[in-house]
Amino acid sequence: MSCSPFISVCVFLFACIAPLTAQKQQIIKAPKAIVVISFDQMRGDYPERFSRLWGEKGFKKIMNNGLYSPLCYFNHVSNVTCPGHAVLLTGSYPSQTGIVSNDFFDSPSGCTCYCTEDKSSPVKSNTAIGRSPKLLSQTTLGDELRLLSPKSKGISLALKDRAAILMAGKSKSNSVCWFDWKSKSFTTSSFYQQPRWLKKVNAAFPYSAYAGKKWTTSIHDSLAYQDSISVEGNFPGGDKQFPHDLGYPHEEHYTEALMSSPYSISYLFDAVKYAMQQEKIGKDSFTDIVSIGVSTTDLIGHLFGPDSREVQELYVHADSILGTFIDHLDNTIGRNNYIMVITSDHGVAPIPEYITTFGKVPVDAGRIQEKPFLQKVESEMKKRIGMQKEGSWITYFEPPSLFLNDTMVRSSGYQLSAVIDTVCSILSSIQGIAYAVPTAMIQQGRLPAGWNKELLTMFQNDIHPDRTGEVMFMVKPYWLFGPKPANHGTAYEYDRYVPLMFFGGGIEPGQIMGTTDPADIMPTLASILNISISNRHGKKLELYKSTELKK
């Protein structure tokens, strides 16, 4: 099913992976290490689009020598960073994880929360804020593994705290680190045991090492997308056109420029390799888990959009860095002793102004600014229902849901259902909004007009009773909220579509026929590790072809 128009991607399915049976089954030895890499905002068509630009040692090596799913889609609406990363190693959607968005309103506490916020767990290098998996209500693969195998080690490093924390989970003994913009270094919080190597890794790889660097082009102009499109954003401290200067640490834009350049991917993987060496990952008989969150791809994707030369160039660098990392794993752990997973937390929509200006076919696309949008809702509510009290009808707004003000509802003299219906009617009349429906209707499994069961399920997977408002809504295809040139966060294919690749550990080359789901990663890896799990949205995938047992 396709929820919206989407640029078609030609995919050739070379192999169907046969299911394991009791009579024909390969006995799988648990790997010494599992490495899960999330390239933030890597859309599922990028491997096909960029493969001609890649070498043979990175993504293409995995696609050619591993198991590749060319049709992998998230099965929820809130396709943004926090919910997406929470899905990857829990195998569960927001209805189970509680991570419904990057920021959300928690009704019982009355708190507007950031997804990894925890004031009781101050960040080591920035004690004004706290971070932990406190708001995550589902266990991760690492959590389950540590229960069965306390000697197994867990490392999770990312440029975003939410990626590192939500992939790692709740085990306090994990080494969970991320880049802190205040201290300009990798850090952790008091929730986790501070790695003994944290100070050493920051000393060995200072963020100032990239001072004065320039990000230049590497793709021949004949193969490259057009540079410097008017609707793109500007590189931090610079403009729209290559080369992009990082500047120097004393300059205000340096940190953002570094994080928005391929140098930050090198910076991250250098830290990962150092941490793995210090923790002796894969050096004993207990399976270790390494999670890596590459956030650079998201920062550049938002600024320049999926059809930019910057994104194209960035993935060429990412491919080279990944190839070097695969070589490192082969040399230090051994190809058959680890399993690598490549995926993403969400996709991305094209810049609306790009497709309306440069597209060959007319498309209804645009953007909605939050302040005028909410003013319109409040104004219309006042006209239709009136204002018995001073205040706002909307207490919290975070697509795809909206919370109503209980006090305003009670003072209006109207039934809650009538107020909700009125809000839905107003939202549906605003340009760029596809539909708005009562959350209760979705919870009850009733199909709104024009919906099918797949769309209903995606919305149901997003509903957490304490963190979802009374109304759920979504923009039209190719419409965005906010000022970022490119964005994501809908149930349309361009936001749900991500890569999924498995590599190493005796996995035979092939492609998975049919669709898969990033939620499948956790149950699949849990099965290999003989971990029994339940109550997950994902399903187990068969990574190994069946073989005859020797008599």
C-alpha positions in Angstrom: 0.0 0.0 0.0 1.2 3.5 -0.7 0.0 6.3 1.5 1.1 9.0 -0.9 2.7 9.6 -4.2 6.4 8.7 -4.1 9.2 8.7 -6.6 9.4 5.0 -7.6 12.5 3.1 -6.9 13.4 0.2 -9.2 14.3 -2.8 -7.1 15.4 -6.2 -8.3 14.8 -9.0 -5.9 17.5 -11.6 -6.5 16.8 -14.1 -3.7 14.1 -15.2 -1.4 15.4 -16.4 1.9 14.0 -19.8 2.8 12.5 -20.3 6.2 14.3 -22.6 8.7 12.6 -25.9 9.4 13.1 -28.5 12.1 14.5 -31.0 9.5 16.7 -28.4 7.7 18.4 -26.0 10.0 21.8 -24.5 10.1 23.2 -24.4 13.7 24.2 -20.8 14.3 27.0 -19.9 16.6 26.4 -16.7 18.6 28.5 -13.9 17.2 31.2 -12.3 19.4 29.9 -8.9 18.6 26.8 -7.2 17.1 27.2 -3.8 15.6 24.2 -1.7 14.7 24.7 1.5 12.8 22.0 4.0 12.2 22.6 6.6 9.5 20.1 9.3 10.6 17.7 10.3 7.9 19.1 7.8 5.3 16.1 7.2 3.0 15.6 3.7 1.6 16.2 4.7 -2.0 19.7 6.2 -1.3 21.5 2.8 -1.8 20.1 2.7 -5.4 20.6 6.4 -6.0 24.2 6.6 -4.8 25.6 3.1 -5.5 27.3 4.2 -8.7 29.3 6.7 -6.7 30.4 4.3 -4.0 33.5 2.2 -3.8 33.5 -1.6 -3.2 34.5 -1.6 0.5 31.5 0.1 2.2 27.8 0.0 1.5 28.2 -2.0 -1.7 30.2 -4.7 0.1 27.4 -5.1 2.5 24.7 -5.1 -0.2 26.7 -7.6 -2.3 28.0 -9.9 0.4 25.2 -9.6 3.0 21.5 -9.8 3.2 19.8 -6.7 1.9 16.1 -5.7 2.3 15.3 -3.1 -0.4 11.8 -2.6 0.9 12.0 -1.6 4.6 9.3 0.7 6.1 8.6 2.0 9.5 5.0 1.2 10.6 4.2 4.3 12.5 3.4 8.0 11.9 5.9 9.9 14.0 8.9 9.3 11.8 11.4 11.5 13.7 14.6 10.8 15.6 13.5 9.7 19.1 10.7 7.3 18.1 12.8 5.9 15.3 15.8 5.1 17.4 13.6 3.7 20.1 12.2 1.2 17.6 15.5 -0.1 16.3 16.6 -2.2 19.3 13.4 -2.6 21.2 11.4 -3.9 18.3 8.5 -1.8 19.5 6.6 1.3 18.4 5.6 4.3 20.5 2.5 2.6 21.9 4.9 0.3 23.8 8.1 2.4 24.2 6.3 5.6 25.3 8.6 7.6 23.0 6.0 9.3 20.8 8.1 12.2 19.5 11.3 14.1 20.1 9.4 16.2 22.7 6.1 15.3 24.1 3.5 16.2 26.8 3.2 13.6 29.6 -0.3 14.0 31.0 0.2 12.4 34.5 3.2 14.6 35.3 2.0 17.7 33.4 5.5 17.9 32.0 6.6 18.8 28.5 9.5 16.4 28.1 12.4 15.9 25.8 12.6 12.2 25.0 15.7 11.4 27.1 15.2 14.1 29.7 15.9 13.2 33.3 16.8 15.9 35.8 18.0 13.3 38.3 20.7 12.1 36.0 22.9 15.2 35.2 25.2 15.1 32.2 28.8 14.9 33.4 30.1 17.8 31.3 26.9 19.9 31.5 25.1 19.4 34.8 22.4 21.9 34.0 20.7 19.2 32.0 20.0 15.5 32.7 19.8 12.6 30.3 18.8 8.9 30.7 16.4 6.3 29.2 13.9 7.0 32.1 11.0 7.8 29.7 11.6 4.6 27.6 9.2 2.0 28.8 10.4 -1.0 26.8 13.7 -3.0 27.0 16.3 -3.1 24.3 18.3 -6.0 22.9 21.2 -4.9 25.2 19.0 -4.9 28.3 17.8 -8.4 27.5 21.2 -9.7 26.7 22.7 -8.3 30.0 20.0 -10.1 32.0 21.1 -13.5 30.5 24.8 -12.7 30.1 26.1 -10.1 32.6 29.6 -10.3 31.2 28.5 -9.1 27.8 29.5 -5.6 27.2 27.5 -2.7 25.6 28.9 0.4 23.9 26.6 3.1 22.3 28.1 6.2 20.8 26.4 8.8 18.7 26.6 12.5 17.9 23.0 12.9 19.4 22.3 11.9 23.0 18.9 10.5 22.0 20.4 8.1 19.4 23.0 6.8 21.9 20.6 6.4 24.8 17.6 5.0 23.1 19.6 2.3 21.2 21.5 1.4 24.4 18.6 1.1 26.8 18.4 0.9 30.6 21.4 -1.1 31.6 23.5 1.2 33.8 26.7 -0.6 33.1 26.6 0.2 29.4 29.1 2.6 28.1 26.8 5.3 26.5 28.4 8.5 25.2 27.4 11.3 22.9 28.8 14.6 21.7 28.0 17.5 24.1 27.8 20.9 22.3 28.7 22.8 25.5 31.9 21.0 26.5 32.8 20.2 22.8 33.5 16.6 23.7 32.0 13.2 24.2 30.2 12.8 27.5 27.7 10.7 29.4 25.3 11.2 32.3 25.3 10.0 35.9 22.7 7.4 35.0 25.4 5.3 33.3 28.7 4.1 34.6 31.3 6.5 33.2 33.7 4.7 30.9 37.3 4.7 32.2 38.4 5.6 28.6 36.1 8.7 28.3 38.8 11.3 29.1 41.3 9.4 27.0 39.2 9.3 23.9 38.5 13.1 24.2 42.2 13.7 24.5 43.1 11.4 21.6 40.5 12.8 19.3 39.9 16.5 20.2 37.1 18.2 18.2 39.5 21.1 17.5 41.6 18.7 15.3 39.5 19.8 12.3 40.2 23.5 12.6 40.7 25.2 9.3 39.4 22.2 7.3 37.4 22.6 4.1 34.8 20.2 2.9 35.4 20.0 -0.9 33.7 18.0 -3.6 34.8 14.5 -4.7 32.2 13.6 -7.3 32.8 14.5 -10.9 30.5 17.3 -12.0 29.0 15.1 -14.7 27.7 12.7 -12.0 26.8 15.3 -9.4 23.6 17.0 -8.5 23.4 20.7 -9.0 25.3 22.8 -6.4 23.8 25.9 -4.7 20.1 25.7 -5.2 18.2 28.8 -4.0 15.8 26.9 -1.8 18.5 25.2 0.2 19.8 26.3 3.5 23.3 27.7 4.1 26.2 25.7 5.5 27.0 27.0 9.1 29.0 30.2 8.8 29.0 29.9 5.0 26.7 29.8 2.0 25.1 27.2 -0.3 28.0 26.4 -2.5 31.1 24.2 -2.1 33.7 24.3 -0.7 32.4 24.6 2.8 34.8 26.0 5.4 34.6 24.7 9.0 36.5 27.7 10.4 38.2 27.6 13.8 37.1 26.6 17.3 37.0 30.2 18.6 34.4 31.0 15.9 30.7 30.6 16.8 29.8 28.5 13.9 32.7 26.0 14.1 30.9 23.3 16.2 27.8 23.3 14.0 30.0 23.3 10.9 32.0 20.3 12.1 28.9 18.4 13.0 27.4 19.2 9.6 30.5 17.9 7.7 31.9 14.5 6.9 34.7 15.1 9.3 32.2 14.5 12.2 31.6 11.0 10.9 35.3 10.4 11.0 35.4 11.9 14.5 32.6 9.5 15.6 34.1 6.3 14.1 37.6 7.1 15.5 36.0 7.3 19.0 34.1 4.1 18.4 37.2 2.2 17.4 39.1 3.5 20.4 36.2 2.6 22.7 36.0 -0.9 21.2 39.7 -1.4 21.7 39.5 -0.3 25.3 36.5 -2.5 26.1 38.0 -5.5 24.3 34.9 -5.9 22.2 34.6 -9.3 20.6 37.6 -10.7 22.5 35.9 -13.3 24.7 33.1 -15.8 24.4 30.3 -13.4 25.5 28.5 -11.5 22.8 29.0 -7.7 23.0 26.7 -5.1 21.4 27.9 -1.8 19.8 25.4 0.8 18.7 26.5 3.8 16.5 24.4 6.8 15.7 25.6 8.9 12.7 23.7 12.2 13.1 25.7 14.2 10.4 23.4 12.8 7.7 20.4 14.3 9.4 21.9 17.7 9.9 22.9 18.0 6.3 19.7 16.5 5.1 17.6 19.2 6.9 19.8 22.0 5.5 20.1 20.9 1.9 17.5 18.3 1.2 17.7 14.8 -0.3 18.2 16.2 -3.8 21.3 18.2 -3.0 24.9 17.8 -3.9 25.8 18.1 -0.2 23.8 14.9 0.7 25.2 13.2 -2.4 28.8 14.1 -1.4 28.3 13.3 2.2 27.3 9.7 1.5 30.4 9.2 -0.6 32.4 10.1 2.4 30.2 8.0 4.7 30.8 5.1 2.3 34.6 5.4 2.5 34.5 5.7 6.4 32.2 2.7 6.6 34.6 0.7 4.4 37.5 1.5 6.7 35.4 0.5 9.7 34.5 -2.9 8.1 38.2 -3.5 7.5 38.9 -2.7 11.1 36.2 -5.2 12.3 37.5 -7.9 9.9 41.1 -7.4 11.3 40.2 -7.2 15.0 37.2 -9.5 15.4 37.0 -11.4 12.2 34.2 -11.4 9.6 32.5 -14.5 10.8 32.6 -13.4 14.4 30.4 -10.3 14.1 27.0 -9.3 12.7 26.6 -5.7 11.4 23.2 -4.1 10.8 22.8 -0.9 8.7 19.6 1.0 9.0 18.1 4.4 9.8 15.6 6.1 12.2 13.5 7.7 9.4 13.6 9.0 5.9 12.9 12.5 4.6 10.6 14.5 2.3 11.9 16.6 -0.5 12.1 20.4 0.0 8.6 21.6 -1.0 9.9 24.6 -2.9 12.4 22.4 -4.7 9.7 20.2 -6.3 7.4 23.0 -7.1 10.2 25.1 -8.7 12.3 22.4 -10.4 9.8 19.5 -10.6 8.7 18.4 -14.1 5.2 17.5 -12.9 3.0 20.0 -10.9 2.8 18.9 -7.3 0.7 20.3 -4.5 3.5 21.0 -1.9 4.1 23.6 0.7 4.8 24.3 4.4 2.8 25.2 7.4 4.2 27.6 10.0 3.3 26.6 13.6 2.4 30.0 15.0 -0.1 31.1 12.3 -1.5 27.5 12.3 -2.3 27.6 16.0 -3.6 31.1 15.8 -6.0 30.0 13.1 -7.3 27.1 15.3 -7.8 29.4 18.3 -9.6 32.0 16.2 -11.9 29.5 14.6 -12.7 27.9 18.0 -13.6 31.2 19.4 -16.0 31.8 16.5 -17.6 28.4 16.6 -17.8 27.7 20.4 -16.8 30.9 22.1 -14.5 31.7 25.0 -16.0 31.4 28.5 -12.5 31.7 30.0 -9.3 33.4 29.1 -6.8 31.0 27.7 -6.0 28.7 24.8 -7.9 25.8 23.5 -4.7 24.0 22.6 -2.4 23.1 25.5 0.2 21.2 23.6 0.9 20.6 19.9 3.3 18.1 18.5 2.4 16.4 15.2 0.8 14.0 14.9 -1.3 14.8 18.0 -2.8 17.8 19.7 -3.9 18.2 23.4 -7.0 20.2 24.4 -7.3 22.4 27.4 -9.5 20.6 29.9 -10.5 23.8 31.7 -11.7 25.4 28.4 -13.6 22.3 27.5 -15.4 22.2 30.9 -16.3 25.9 30.8 -17.6 25.8 27.2 -20.7 23.8 28.1 -20.1 21.4 25.3 -19.4 17.7 25.5 -15.8 16.8 24.9 -16.7 14.8 21.8 -18.3 17.9 20.3 -15.3 20.0 21.0 -13.0 17.4 19.5 -15.2 17.1 16.4 -15.0 20.9 16.0 -11.3 20.9 16.3 -11.0 18.2 13.7 -13.3 20.1 11.3 -11.1 23.3 11.7 -7.9 21.4 11.2 -9.2 19.7 8.1 -10.1 23.1 6.6 -6.6 24.5 6.9 -4.5 24.4 3.7 -1.9 21.6 3.8 -3.8 19.4 6.3 -4.9 16.0 4.9 -7.0 14.9 7.8 -7.7 15.2 11.5 -9.6 12.6 13.5 -10.4 11.9 17.2 -7.8 9.8 18.9 -10.5 7.7 20.5 -11.8 6.7 17.1 -8.4 5.3 16.2 -8.1 3.5 19.5 -11.4 1.8 18.9 -10.2 0.5 15.5 -12.8 2.5 13.5 -11.7 3.4 10.0 -12.0 7.1 9.3 -13.3 7.9 5.8 -10.6 7.4 3.1 -8.3 5.4 5.4 -7.3 1.8 5.0 -6.2 -0.7 7.7 -2.5 -0.1 7.2 -2.8 3.6 7.9 -5.0 2.9 10.9 -2.4 0.6 12.3 0.4 3.2 11.9 -1.6 5.7 13.9 -2.5 3.0 16.5 1.2 2.2 16.9 1.8 5.9 17.8 -0.8 6.1 20.5 0.4 6.1 24.1 -2.5 6.8 26.5 -0.4 9.3 28.6 1.4 11.0 25.8 -1.0 11.3 22.9 -3.6 14.1 22.7 -7.3 14.0 21.9 -6.8 14.7 18.2 -4.5 13.1 15.7 -3.8 14.7 12.3 -1.4 14.7 9.4 -0.2 17.1 6.6 -0.9 16.4 2.9 1.8 14.7 0.9 4.9 16.9 0.3 3.7 19.4 2.9 5.9 20.2 5.9 5.6 21.9 9.3 8.2 24.5 10.2 11.1 26.5 8.6 13.7 23.7 8.0 14.3 23.4 4.3 13.7 19.6 4.4 11.9 17.7 7.1 10.1 14.4 8.0 7.7 13.1 10.5 4.7 11.7 8.5 3.3 8.3 7.5 4.2 8.9 3.8 6.6 6.5 2.1 9.4 9.0 1.8 9.5 9.3 5.6 9.0 5.6 6.4 11.4 4.2 3.9 14.8 3.2 5.2 17.6 0.8 4.3 18.0 -2.5 6.1 21.2 -4.6 5.7 22.7 -7.5 7.6 26.3 -8.5 7.1 29.0 -10.9 8.5 28.6 -13.9 10.8 28.1 -16.4 8.0 25.2 -14.6 6.4 25.0 -15.6 2.8 24.5 -12.9 0.1 20.9 -12.3 -1.0 17.9 -10.0 -0.9 14.8 -10.4 1.2 11.6 -10.6 -0.9 8.7 -8.5 0.3 8.6 -5.8 2.9 10.4 -5.6 6.2 10.2 -3.3 9.2 13.0 -1.8 11.3 11.2 -3.3 14.3 12.2 -6.7 12.9 15.9 -6.0 13.8 15.5 -6.7 17.6 13.5 -10.0 17.3 15.9 -11.2 14.6 19.0 -10.6 16.6 17.4 -11.8 19.8 16.7 -15.1 18.1 20.3 -15.5 17.1 21.3 -14.9 20.7 18.7 -17.4 22.0 16.9 -14.6 23.9 13.3 -15.2 24.5 11.2 -12.0 24.0 7.5 -11.2 23.8 5.2 -8.2 23.2 7.1 -6.7 20.4 5.8 -5.2 17.1 8.6 -6.7 15.0 9.0 -10.2 13.7 12.0 -12.5 13.3 13.7 -12.5 9.9 15.6 -15.5 8.8 19.2 -14.4 8.0 20.5 -17.9 7.1 19.5 -20.2 4.4 18.5 -23.7 5.5 21.1 -26.4 5.0 21.0 -30.2 5.3 22.1 -31.5 8.6 24.8 -34.0 8.3 23.9 -37.6 9.4 
